[in-house]
Amino acid sequence: MKTAFIVLTYNRVDALLAVLRGLAPQCDARRHEVLIADDGSRPENVQAMREGLPAFACRVRHVWHPDTGFTIARARNLCAARTDADYLVFLDGDCVPNSGFVAQHEALARPGCFLIGGRVLLEEDLTRDVLQGRLALQALRAPDWLRLRLRGQVNKLSHLLHGLGPRARELNRFRWKGIRGCNMAFWRGDYEAVNGFDEAFAGWGHEDADIVLRLHAHGLRRRSALIGTEVFHLWHRQAARQDEAANRRRVMKRQASGQVRADRGVRQAQDAPEARVTELNPAWRD
């Protein structure tokens, strides 16, 4: 299968480049592509991203749209509408993939299911070391991670167990707990069947729970990965959450209605004159 990795970003180029450096060695030209879902970053950050882009063997595109507020559902849909990949993996631009991230996601993909992966939270000082190039997360060994855990600089060590092979438990019903929009994967056909992320969700919160709810309503099962798919979530100040309550109420209303398709989603994103798509790795075919 062909897999597209859709990486969300907004004006945090140092974190984005750390994510891309973690992803690049895991991608190959035949089976993978990367799309950067840019929710309106400023020109200087876009330029810094282009200049710092690591070497990828696969196609890499930057999909930018104007900054009109917190519109991450729109940014993700714009990318999903521009790939022909069979499988879509969504991660955030502040979530560095572990060294087995790509292989584990592909091993856990199952028809009739979507996947929610895990995350390891990094505290502020550790994040600063990563962003300033003093520490490469992929180079750390188990004793290093154990020391970080004992110091309280990471919240768990489940990523160290990926050698045991992929593990996931399946849920047939919607459950709020454990939904991670920063690490999710869908078959393209399923994503299109529910019309992707719903762009009615503006501001922070619960657009990820909404798509999980609608995928269940469509008859799919949720696979919650226990081992191997973790991303390292770089520390940042908490985003403003004034829209969280309204978004949660919207999800609860849909839970009662059984709605499957987003009102405005990936189908509407196919024709988007405001989107600006740039090839960042034009030599990938060579």
N, C-alpha and C positions, 0 to 999 in steps of 0.2 A: 504494500500500500504506500501511497504518498502522503506524507504528513506535513502540515503547515504549522509553524510555531508563530503565534500572534502575540507580540509583546507590547503591552500598553505603556505609554510614557506621557509625561507632561513636565517639562522644564526641570528635569533632574538628570542631566546628561551623565554625571559621574556614576550614578547608580545604574543607569541604562547600559553604559559601556561595561560595567562589571558583569551585568547579566549576559550581555552579548559575548564577552570573553569566556564565560562559562559554557555558553551554548555552542560556540563556533567549532570546537574540536569534536563535538558529537554529531555534527551534521555532514551528510555527503550529498553530492550533486544529483544523484539519481532519485533518492527517496525523500528528500527534504527541501523545504523552502522556509524563509523567515520573512514575516511582514511586521513592521514596526507601526503600531497603531498610535498615532500622535494626536493627542487631544488639544492641539493648538499651541505647541511650544514656540517660544520666541525665536526669531531668526538666528541670534547668536548661539543658542543652544542647538539648533538644527545643524548649524555649521560645525560646531564642536563635535557633534555626533558623527558627522560625515568624516571629519578629519581623524577621529579616534577609532573608527570602525575596525574591528579585528578582521583577519583574513578568514573568509568563509569559502568552502568548496561549493556551496549551494547558492541559489538565487536569494537575494536580499532586497526587499523593497521598503521604502518609507512612504507611508500613507498618512498625509497630514490634512487636517481640516481646521477652519478658523476657530479660535478660542471664543466660545459663547457660554462658558461656564463648565460645570462638571458634567460632561456628556460622554462618559466612557462607553456606554452602550452603543452610541453612534460610532465612536472610533473603532470599536471591535467589529461592528457590522460592516463598516466600510472595507475593512481588510478581508473579512470572510467572503464578501461579495466579489473579491478580486483574485481569488485563488480557485484552482480546480482540484485541490488536494482532497483525498478521500477522508482524511481525519484531521481535525482541528484541535490543537492544544493551545490554550490561552494561559499566559502568565503575565504578571505585572513587571514593570520596569524597575522595581526595587527588590525583586526576588531572584536571587542567583541560583541557577539549577545545580544540583549535585552532579557528580561525574557520571552517574548512571541514569540520569534523568530521562534521556531520550529512549534508551534501550528498555527501561522499565515501563515507560508509558506505552510503548509499542507491544511489549509482552502482555500487558494487562488489558489491551483493547479487546472487547468482545461484542459481537452483534447483539443488538437489543439492549445495550447498556451504554451509559455514559460514566465518566470517571471523575472523581474529585480526589486530588492528591493532597499531600500534607505539607507542612511548613515548619521550619525551625526558626525561632525568633532570636535575633542577635541584638545585644544591648548596644548602647550608644558608643562607648569607647571602642568596642570591637568593630562596629560599623565604620568608624572613622579610620581605623587601621586598614580596613579593606579598601575604602574609597581613595585613600592616599597612597595605595600601592605598597604598604608595609607588610601586608599579609595576603597570601593567595589561598582562598578557602579550599580549592581543589588539591592543594599540596599538603594539607594537614592529614596526619595519620591518627589512628584511634587514640593513642595516648595524648596527643595534642587536644583532641576534642574532649577527652575526659577531664583534662585540666581546665578547659574553658567551662565545662559544665560545673565543676566543683567551685569555680570562682563566680558562678551565677551569670556568666556572659552569654550562655545559650540556654534555652529552656528544655531541650531534650536531645537525645542521641539516636533516635530511631533510624536515621539515615545510615548509620554504621552497620545495620543489619541487612543491607541490600544483597549481600552475598548469599543469603538464605533463599533467594529467589523471590519473584513477585508474590505479593499477598494482597488480597482484597476481600472485603465482605460486601454482600449485595443486600440492598434494601429495596423492597417493593413499594414502599409508601414514603410520602414526603416527610422529612424530618429536618427541622431547622439546624440542629447541632451539626457542626463539622463542615458546613458549606464554606468553601474557600474559592472565591472568584479569582484569586491570584494563581490558581493551579487547577484548571478544569480541562476536560477533553471530551469532544463529541464527534460522532460520525457526521460527515457533512450532510448526508441525507436526512438525518434526524434533526440537525440544526435548522435546515431549511423547512422541515415539516412543521416546526413550531415558530418559524419566522425569526429565529435568532433571539438576541437580547432585545428587550422592549425599550425603545427610546423614550417612552413615557416616564421612565425613571430618571429624573434629573436630580443632581445633588447626590450626596453620599448615601449609600445604603440599599441593600436588598434586591438589586437587579440580578444578582447571582441566585438568590433564593427563588426569585420569580421564574427564571428559566428552569431551575430544578423542578419546581412545582409543575410547570407546563410539560416538561419532558415525562414526568410521571403520569400526567393526565393523558399523554400520548401513548402510554403503555410501556415505557422503558423502565429499566431497573438502574438504580444508582450503585456504582461500585466505589466504595471508599477504600482507597489504598492505605495499607498499614505499613508497608515497608518499601523504600526505594525511590519513591517519586518526590521526595521532599525538595523544597526550595529553601534557600537561606534568606529569610526576610530581613532586609536591612532596616535598621532603626530609623524612624522619622517621627516628627510630632504628629499627633492625631489630627486628622482632617476635621473641618467643621462639619457638624452632624445635625444641622437644623432641619434637614429634610428627612431624617431617618424615620421619625414616627409616621409621617404621611406615606412614605414608601412601604413601611411595614403594613400599614392599614390596606394599602393597595394589594399586597400579596395575600393578606387574609381574606379580602373580598374575592379575589380570584380563586382561592382555595374553596370557597363556597360555591362559586359559579362553575368550576371545572373548565375554565377557558384554556385552550391549547395554543392558539396562535397569538403572537404579539400583535398589537394594534398597528405599530409602526416598527419594522424590524429590518432584517437583512434584505428582504425583497425590495423594499423602498430604497435601500442603500445602493442598489445596483446602478441607478441613474442619479449621480450626485455631482453636479457641476462644481461644487465648492471643494471637492476632494482633489488633492494634488499628490500624484503618485510619481515617485522618483526611483529609478533603478540605482541601487548603491553598489552593486557588484556586477557590472556589465560583462566582465570576463568569465563569469561562472560557467558558461557553456564550453569554454576552452579547457 
